[in-house]
């Protein structure tokens, strides 16, 4: 769960300048800044595996895949978030080194401490940014044919990490 890190309202430009100087990541929502909590081994493993699969899939295309440290600008909510995985194919996003605002795919790995926020407010804000509203709160569904192909996904994991060991 994120906790409030600043009470003085920031403009988006003030936030970007301030955040560049911070030792830790902070999300921004309509003038307020929220410190990000750290992620577990399982969270990072799942996000990393998803990133690798998507990166391999988009290799040789104009699409770029980002993991955890790239900000997502959600203009309709006056917000910046750090999704776990983000894919963009937008020419305008290639021009923005600090954030992306036209993602094709957004994924959040759910964990017990952040699931409520990720499935609730963060999911609603990121889903509202997508023109076709193609979202899934549990699975990677194919985009609807009438849609531009954008997708927001929340991925949960409930398998104990010890159960994922390879058998010899």
Secondary structure, DSSP 8 states (H G I E B T S, - for coil): --EEEE-S---HHHHHHHHHT-SS-EEEETTEEEE-----HHHHHHHHHHHHHHHHHHTTSS-EEEESSSEEEEGGGTEEE--SEEEE--HHHHT-SSEE--EEEEEEEE-TTTHHHIIIIIHHHHHHTSTT--EESSS-----TTS-S-EEEEEE--S-GGGG----
